[in-house]
């Protein structure tokens, strides 16, 4: 039996390392255990290798959960500006992309090095690769059995993340431990994931693979687990279906058997670049070909595909009846298609579902019925929108947990 720790954190990813660094610097004896040969692989591959480490505008509105209010306390105590200050302390150069998304100028490895440096400041003991064989609670003390012995701790933090990208070691270990101790788990499913299609309505767009454009997309409904959404984002046509930020966002709200709706002109119209009504009714367009009119606000290849679908390819606008104009407008502004499914855990960025927030104290991340047992990060039923929000949840939930420890 080894010495007792103030906290054992299982999972050396974003949430686990950040929590360890904060707790260690508060004077706690912290041990981090991880089964991977290389730590933080998910951070390393995120954001195209540059890590979208937070979002300037991260707020409760950017998260899905059966209890959308759960995130409020943690986000208020550790908002994105606090993590930005830490990044600046380490002189990591970064830039803002779309809608407040912050990326490293150089490499995601800088964030990993920063987290490890913070742990070093707190004298955190990090051990990997280590397989955890069992976890038990004996007389109020948490016992973690590994191949090298048993570690004892007053607090146990589960921070092993979710199921996406199994190739880098993702597992359901935190969810298994939650179930072991009788905690309710919301069934997990892939989120921020491309969608696949078999619908014949999509067939004439498959040849446009690689084309990208801004759209307005809608998915979900009030009766769904997480409600409905509408986003103005970029959509990417692929040989397997639809992807890009728009579809990744919509995938978190989409439920099997439902349609998604795309307004191919909505995002452009929202920017005030043109009026959809003017486009379809302007007299100056009378002698123009239908596809050329559409091509003024979307890629020509896509314009031709829509015109062809309504048998209007090569027709001058003056030759198109009012009924056909309205039919074309409806097709473009309220295009609906039913996805066959998602591309699964291999392509998902995050996990929906996880440990039910009803089991946790939102101020501390500790389980209500098992003192000293915490769950943080992605394994909790909290899922952020695309754009750095999931990392911000890792930092915020890790900070709240560390303060409690």
Residue pairs with C-beta under 8 A, 6 or more apart in sequence:
1 149
1 150
1 152
2 149
2 150
2 151
2 152
3 152
4 141
4 152
4 153
4 154
5 29
5 30
5 31
5 151
5 152
5 153
5 154
6 23
6 28
6 29
6 30
6 153
6 154
6 155
6 405
7 20
7 23
7 28
7 29
7 30
7 31
7 153
7 154
7 155
7 156
7 157
7 405
8 30
8 31
8 32
8 33
8 142
8 144
8 151
8 153
8 155
8 156
8 157
9 16
9 19
9 20
9 30
9 31
9 32
9 33
9 157
9 159
10 16
10 32
10 33
10 34
10 132
10 135
10 144
10 156
10 157
10 158
10 159
10 160
10 173
10 174
11 32
11 33
11 34
11 157
11 158
11 159
11 160
11 161
11 174
11 377
12 32
12 33
12 34
12 36
12 39
12 40
12 126
12 128
13 34
13 39
13 40
13 42
13 43
13 159
13 160
13 161
13 377
13 394
14 40
14 42
14 43
14 115
14 377
14 391
14 394
14 395
14 398
15 159
15 161
15 376
15 377
15 378
15 393
15 394
15 395
15 397
15 398
16 32
16 34
16 157
16 159
16 160
16 376
16 377
16 398
17 32
17 39
17 40
17 115
17 116
17 118
17 119
17 126
18 115
18 118
18 394
18 395
18 398
18 399
18 402
19 157
19 159
19 376
19 397
19 398
19 399
19 401
19 402
19 405
20 30
20 32
20 119
20 122
20 124
20 126
20 402
21 115
21 118
21 119
21 121
21 122
21 124
22 118
22 122
22 398
22 399
22 402
22 403
23 30
23 122
23 124
23 401
23 402
23 405
24 30
24 118
24 119
24 121
24 122
24 123
24 124
25 118
25 121
25 122
26 122
26 402
26 403
26 405
28 122
28 405
29 123
30 119
30 122
30 124
30 125
30 405
31 124
31 125
31 126
31 127
31 151
31 153
32 119
32 124
32 125
32 126
32 127
32 128
33 127
33 128
33 130
33 132
33 144
33 146
33 151
34 126
34 127
34 128
34 129
34 130
35 128
35 129
35 130
35 131
35 132
35 169
35 171
36 128
36 129
36 168
36 169
37 128
37 129
39 112
39 116
39 126
39 128
40 112
40 115
41 168
41 169
42 161
42 164
42 165
42 168
42 170
43 51
43 108
43 111
43 112
44 51
44 108
44 109
44 112
45 108
45 165
45 168
46 52
46 108
46 349
46 391
47 53
47 103
47 104
47 108
49 107
49 108
50 103
50 104
50 105
50 106
50 107
50 108
51 103
51 104
51 107
51 108
51 110
51 111
51 391
52 97
52 101
52 102
52 103
52 387
52 388
52 391
53 83
53 87
53 94
53 102
53 103
53 104
53 111
53 388
53 391
54 80
54 83
54 84
54 102
54 388
54 389
54 391
54 392
54 395
55 62
55 80
55 99
55 100
55 101
55 102
55 387
55 388
55 389
55 392
56 80
56 96
56 100
56 102
57 80
57 99
57 100
58 75
58 79
58 80
58 100
58 384
58 388
58 389
58 392
59 75
60 68
60 69
60 71
60 72
60 75
62 384
62 385
62 387
62 389
63 71
63 382
63 383
63 384
63 385
63 389
63 393
64 191
64 226
64 227
64 252
64 253
64 352
64 382
64 383
64 384
64 385
65 71
65 226
65 357
65 381
65 382
65 383
66 186
66 225
66 226
66 356
66 357
66 358
66 381
67 357
67 358
67 381
69 362
70 357
70 360
70 362
70 382
71 362
71 382
71 393
71 396
72 362
73 362
73 363
73 400
74 362
74 363
74 365
74 393
74 396
74 397
74 399
74 400
75 392
75 393
75 396
77 396
77 399
77 400
77 403
78 395
78 396
78 399
78 400
79 396
80 102
80 388
80 392
82 395
82 399
83 392
83 395
84 102
86 114
86 118
87 94
87 111
87 114
90 110
90 114
90 117
92 104
92 106
92 110
92 111
92 114
93 104
93 105
93 106
94 102
94 103
94 104
94 105
95 102
95 103
95 105
96 102
97 103
98 245
98 387
99 387
100 387
100 388
101 387
101 388
102 388
104 110
104 111
116 126
119 126
130 146
130 147
130 148
131 146
131 147
132 144
132 145
132 146
132 173
133 145
133 146
133 147
134 144
134 145
135 142
135 143
135 144
135 145
135 156
135 177
135 180
136 142
136 143
136 145
137 143
137 181
137 370
137 372
137 373
140 371
140 372
141 152
141 153
141 154
142 152
142 153
142 154
142 155
142 156
142 372
142 373
143 150
143 151
143 152
144 150
144 151
144 152
144 153
144 156
153 372
154 372
155 372
155 373
155 374
155 405
156 372
156 373
156 374
157 374
157 375
157 376
157 401
157 405
158 173
158 174
158 177
158 178
158 373
158 374
158 375
158 376
158 379
159 174
159 375
159 376
159 377
159 379
159 398
160 171
160 173
160 174
160 379
161 170
161 174
161 351
161 377
161 378
161 379
162 170
162 188
162 350
162 351
162 354
162 378
162 379
163 170
163 171
163 172
163 188
163 190
163 345
163 348
163 351
164 170
164 190
164 193
164 345
164 348
164 349
164 350
164 351
165 345
165 346
165 348
166 345
166 346
167 346
170 345
172 188
174 354
174 355
174 375
174 379
175 185
175 188
175 354
175 355
175 379
178 185
178 355
178 359
178 375
178 379
179 185
181 367
181 370
181 373
182 369
183 355
183 356
183 359
183 367
183 370
184 355
184 356
184 358
184 359
185 353
185 354
185 355
185 356
186 352
186 353
186 354
186 355
186 356
186 381
187 353
188 351
188 352
188 353
188 354
189 342
189 351
189 352
189 353
190 251
190 342
190 343
190 344
190 345
190 347
190 348
190 351
190 352
191 251
191 252
191 348
191 349
191 350
191 351
191 352
191 383
192 248
192 249
192 251
192 252
192 348
192 349
192 350
192 386
193 248
193 251
193 342
193 343
193 344
193 347
193 348
193 349
194 238
194 240
194 241
194 242
194 243
194 247
194 248
194 251
194 342
194 343
194 347
195 241
195 242
195 243
195 247
195 250
195 251
195 254
195 260
195 339
195 340
195 341
195 342
195 343
196 240
196 241
196 339
196 340
196 341
196 342
196 343
197 240
197 241
197 242
197 337
197 338
197 339
197 340
198 340
199 337
199 338
199 340
201 337
202 241
202 337
204 305
204 308
204 309
205 237
205 302
205 305
206 237
206 239
208 237
208 301
208 302
208 305
209 237
209 238
209 239
210 236
210 237
210 238
211 236
211 237
211 299
211 301
211 302
212 234
212 235
212 236
212 237
212 244
213 234
213 235
213 264
213 298
213 299
213 302
214 232
214 233
214 234
214 235
214 246
214 267
214 268
215 232
215 233
215 234
215 235
215 246
215 262
215 263
215 264
215 265
215 266
215 267
216 230
216 231
216 232
216 262
216 263
216 266
216 267
216 270
217 230
217 231
217 233
217 235
217 246
217 247
217 249
217 250
217 260
217 261
217 262
217 263
218 228
218 229
218 230
218 250
218 260
218 261
218 262
218 263
219 228
219 229
219 250
219 251
219 253
219 254
219 258
219 260
219 261
220 226
220 227
220 228
220 229
220 250
220 253
220 254
220 255
220 258
221 227
221 228
221 255
221 258
222 228
224 253
224 255
224 258
225 255
225 352
226 252
226 253
226 352
227 253
228 253
229 249
229 250
229 252
229 253
231 245
231 246
231 249
231 250
232 266
232 267
232 270
233 244
233 245
233 246
233 249
233 267
233 386
234 244
234 245
234 246
235 242
235 243
235 244
235 245
235 246
235 247
235 262
236 242
236 243
236 244
236 247
240 343
241 339
241 340
242 339
245 386
245 387
246 262
247 260
248 349
248 386
249 385
249 386
250 260
251 342
252 352
252 383
252 385
254 260
254 339
256 341
257 338
258 338
259 336
259 337
259 338
260 336
260 337
260 338
260 339
261 334
261 335
261 336
262 335
262 336
262 337
263 332
263 333
263 334
263 335
264 298
264 302
264 306
264 332
264 333
264 335
265 274
265 276
265 279
265 297
265 298
265 332
265 333
266 333
268 274
268 297
268 298
269 275
269 276
273 297
274 296
274 297
276 329
276 333
279 285
279 293
279 296
279 297
280 325
280 326
280 328
280 329
285 293
285 317
286 316
286 317
286 318
287 316
287 317
287 318
288 316
288 317
289 314
289 315
289 316
289 317
290 307
290 312
290 313
290 314
290 315
290 316
290 317
290 320
290 328
291 300
291 303
291 304
291 306
291 307
291 312
291 313
291 314
292 303
293 303
293 317
294 302
294 303
294 306
294 307
294 332
295 303
295 304
304 313
306 328
306 331
306 332
307 313
307 314
307 315
307 328
309 331
310 324
310 327
310 328
310 331
312 320
312 324
312 328
317 325
320 328
342 348
349 386
349 390
350 378
350 383
350 384
350 390
351 378
351 379
351 383
352 381
352 383
353 381
353 383
354 375
354 378
354 379
354 380
354 381
354 382
355 375
355 379
355 380
355 381
356 381
357 380
357 381
357 382
359 367
359 368
359 369
360 366
360 367
360 368
360 375
360 380
361 367
361 368
362 400
363 400
363 404
364 374
364 400
364 401
364 403
364 404
365 374
365 375
365 376
365 380
365 397
365 400
365 401
365 404
366 372
366 373
366 374
366 401
366 404
367 373
367 374
367 375
374 401
374 404
374 405
376 394
376 397
376 398
376 400
376 401
377 393
377 394
377 397
377 398
378 390
378 393
378 394
380 397
382 393
382 397
383 390
384 390
384 392
384 393
